[in-house]
Amino acid sequence: MAKDHGPSIKNDEQYEELVKQGMSKQKAARIANDPDSGKKGGKAEKYEERTKDELYQKAKEIGIDGRSKMSKDELIKALRNN
């Protein structure tokens, strides 16, 4: 049974597993709180197929600093490394 990490973590078990795998607490919390995470699929559009604005919005959503000055390629790199 997973420890209760409080109301800010929606899926405690998934959060603990991600942290155990070496993921930062912030990134683990973001994934554990996403209702679509853990679902099989692979149907997401590739970053290269998205518009710069779509990439910017995703970067904004996850809090990537300096995103307003990034090119499309830089946004893709930042999103992949986050």
C-alpha positions in Angstrom: 0.0 0.0 0.0 1.3 3.4 -1.0 2.0 6.1 1.5 -0.5 9.0 1.4 1.4 12.0 0.0 -1.5 14.4 0.6 -4.1 16.0 -1.6 -1.5 17.4 -4.0 -0.7 13.8 -5.3 -3.6 12.1 -7.0 -1.9 8.7 -7.6 0.4 7.9 -4.6 1.4 4.5 -5.9 2.4 5.7 -9.3 4.2 8.7 -7.7 6.3 6.5 -5.4 7.3 4.2 -8.3 8.4 7.1 -10.5 10.5 8.6 -7.7 12.0 5.2 -7.0 13.0 5.0 -10.7 15.0 8.2 -10.2 12.5 10.8 -11.5 12.4 14.2 -9.7 9.6 14.7 -7.3 8.2 17.5 -9.4 8.1 15.5 -12.6 6.8 12.4 -10.8 4.0 14.5 -9.3 3.1 16.0 -12.6 2.8 12.5 -14.2 0.9 11.0 -11.2 -1.6 13.8 -11.3 -2.3 13.4 -15.0 -5.5 11.4 -15.4 -4.3 10.1 -18.8 -0.9 8.9 -17.6 -0.3 5.2 -17.5 -2.9 4.5 -20.2 -1.7 2.6 -23.2 -1.9 4.5 -26.4 1.0 6.1 -28.2 -1.4 8.1 -30.2 0.0 11.5 -29.3 1.1 13.6 -32.2 4.9 13.8 -32.5 6.5 17.0 -31.4 7.8 17.6 -35.0 4.2 17.5 -36.3 2.9 20.1 -33.8 2.9 23.8 -34.3 5.3 26.1 -32.5 2.3 27.5 -30.6 1.2 24.1 -29.5 4.7 23.3 -28.3 4.9 26.7 -26.5 1.6 25.9 -24.7 2.9 22.5 -23.6 6.1 24.1 -22.4 4.1 26.7 -20.5 1.9 24.0 -19.0 4.9 22.1 -17.5 6.8 25.3 -16.5 9.8 25.4 -18.9 11.7 28.7 -18.3 12.8 30.8 -21.3 10.2 29.3 -23.6 9.2 32.6 -25.2 12.6 33.0 -26.8 12.9 29.4 -28.0 12.6 28.2 -31.6 10.5 25.3 -32.5 13.5 23.0 -32.4 14.6 24.4 -29.0 11.1 23.8 -27.6 11.1 20.2 -28.8 14.5 19.6 -27.1 13.4 21.3 -23.9 10.1 19.2 -23.8 12.0 16.0 -24.4 14.5 16.7 -21.6 12.0 17.7 -19.0 
